[in-house]
């Protein structure tokens, strides 16, 4: 299990506390591979891009119109967090539904 997020994100910290066996990867420090981004985008679609973030609000209209994968590669903090990969399947966010699936 791999949890992609930011070490400063409260939601990511809550998820890590509940999933101590998960390997944490800080997308700002460690980056995220293009293969993982493509797979996650194929699985969850446009929801992967956090359009409510401060980073998003700071982008120009021209930047916002770019390909989502290109934007996420350039600005990893635009990714909705946490992104949790379990055996090739992706879960986005730390909602009650995600918690039920991962914690049983």
Beta strands, then each sheet from edge to edge (+ up, - down):
strand 1: 2-5
strand 2: 23-26
strand 3: 83-86
strand 4: 89-92
sheet 1: 2+ 1+ 3- 4+
end
